[in-house]
Amino acid sequence: MNLLLRPLQDPNDPTWSVIIMIAILLCAVLYIVVYILGIDERENGSNGATQQEELLQLQSSRDQQGS
Protein backbone atom coordinates (compact mmCIF):
# COMPACT_ATOMS: atom_id res chain seq x y z
CA MET A 1 0.00 0.00 0.00
CA ASN A 2 2.95 2.30 0.61
CA LEU A 3 3.84 1.97 -3.07
CA LEU A 4 0.52 3.49 -4.20
CA LEU A 5 0.24 6.21 -1.55
CA ARG A 6 3.85 7.22 -1.12
CA PRO A 7 4.52 10.89 -0.39
CA LEU A 8 6.42 13.12 -2.82
CA GLN A 9 10.16 13.23 -2.39
CA ASP A 10 10.14 17.00 -2.90
CA PRO A 11 6.86 18.82 -2.14
CA ASN A 12 7.74 21.55 -4.66
CA ASP A 13 7.77 19.11 -7.60
CA PRO A 14 4.70 19.23 -9.85
CA THR A 15 2.31 16.32 -9.83
CA TRP A 16 2.79 15.04 -13.38
CA SER A 17 -0.20 12.74 -13.34
CA VAL A 18 -2.51 15.72 -12.76
CA ILE A 19 -0.78 17.74 -15.48
CA ILE A 20 -1.10 14.85 -17.96
CA MET A 21 -4.75 14.33 -17.00
CA ILE A 22 -5.53 18.03 -17.58
CA ALA A 23 -3.75 17.92 -20.97
CA ILE A 24 -5.83 14.88 -22.02
CA LEU A 25 -8.99 16.62 -20.80
CA LEU A 26 -8.18 19.78 -22.79
CA CYS A 27 -7.59 17.69 -25.93
CA ALA A 28 -10.94 15.96 -25.45
CA VAL A 29 -12.75 19.28 -24.94
CA LEU A 30 -11.10 20.73 -28.04
CA TYR A 31 -12.17 17.69 -30.09
CA ILE A 32 -15.76 17.98 -28.86
CA VAL A 33 -15.93 21.72 -29.63
CA VAL A 34 -14.56 21.16 -33.15
CA TYR A 35 -17.03 18.29 -33.66
CA ILE A 36 -19.99 20.43 -32.55
CA LEU A 37 -18.92 23.33 -34.77
CA GLY A 38 -18.54 20.89 -37.67
CA ILE A 39 -22.09 19.63 -37.17
CA ASP A 40 -23.34 23.21 -37.05
CA GLU A 41 -21.49 24.08 -40.25
CA ARG A 42 -22.90 21.03 -42.04
CA GLU A 43 -26.45 21.84 -40.94
CA ASN A 44 -26.22 25.52 -41.86
CA GLY A 45 -24.44 24.76 -45.13
CA SER A 46 -27.15 22.40 -46.32
CA ASN A 47 -29.95 24.83 -45.40
CA GLY A 48 -28.18 27.70 -47.12
CA ALA A 49 -27.80 25.69 -50.32
CA THR A 50 -31.48 24.70 -50.22
CA GLN A 51 -32.62 28.30 -49.80
CA GLN A 52 -30.32 29.41 -52.58
CA GLU A 53 -31.67 26.69 -54.88
CA GLU A 54 -35.23 27.78 -54.08
CA LEU A 55 -34.40 31.38 -54.94
CA LEU A 56 -32.84 30.29 -58.21
CA GLN A 57 -35.91 28.22 -59.07
CA LEU A 58 -38.22 31.13 -58.29
CA GLN A 59 -36.25 33.46 -60.54
CA SER A 60 -36.18 30.97 -63.40
CA SER A 61 -39.92 30.28 -63.13
CA ARG A 62 -40.65 34.03 -63.25
CA ASP A 63 -38.45 34.36 -66.32
CA GLN A 64 -40.36 31.58 -68.05
CA GLN A 65 -43.73 33.14 -67.23
CA GLY A 66 -42.69 36.57 -68.48
CA SER A 67 -41.46 35.35 -71.87
C-alpha positions in Angstrom: 0.0 0.0 0.0 3.0 2.3 0.6 3.8 2.0 -3.1 0.5 3.5 -4.2 0.2 6.2 -1.6 3.8 7.2 -1.1 4.5 10.9 -0.4 6.4 13.1 -2.8 10.2 13.2 -2.4 10.1 17.0 -2.9 6.9 18.8 -2.1 7.7 21.5 -4.7 7.8 19.1 -7.6 4.7 19.2 -9.8 2.3 16.3 -9.8 2.8 15.0 -13.4 -0.2 12.7 -13.3 -2.5 15.7 -12.8 -0.8 17.7 -15.5 -1.1 14.9 -18.0 -4.8 14.3 -17.0 -5.5 18.0 -17.6 -3.7 17.9 -21.0 -5.8 14.9 -22.0 -9.0 16.6 -20.8 -8.2 19.8 -22.8 -7.6 17.7 -25.9 -10.9 16.0 -25.5 -12.8 19.3 -24.9 -11.1 20.7 -28.0 -12.2 17.7 -30.1 -15.8 18.0 -28.9 -15.9 21.7 -29.6 -14.6 21.2 -33.2 -17.0 18.3 -33.7 -20.0 20.4 -32.5 -18.9 23.3 -34.8 -18.5 20.9 -37.7 -22.1 19.6 -37.2 -23.3 23.2 -37.0 -21.5 24.1 -40.2 -22.9 21.0 -42.0 -26.4 21.8 -40.9 -26.2 25.5 -41.9 -24.4 24.8 -45.1 -27.1 22.4 -46.3 -29.9 24.8 -45.4 -28.2 27.7 -47.1 -27.8 25.7 -50.3 -31.5 24.7 -50.2 -32.6 28.3 -49.8 -30.3 29.4 -52.6 -31.7 26.7 -54.9 -35.2 27.8 -54.1 -34.4 31.4 -54.9 -32.8 30.3 -58.2 -35.9 28.2 -59.1 -38.2 31.1 -58.3 -36.3 33.5 -60.5 -36.2 31.0 -63.4 -39.9 30.3 -63.1 -40.6 34.0 -63.2 -38.4 34.4 -66.3 -40.4 31.6 -68.1 -43.7 33.1 -67.2 -42.7 36.6 -68.5 -41.5 35.4 -71.9 
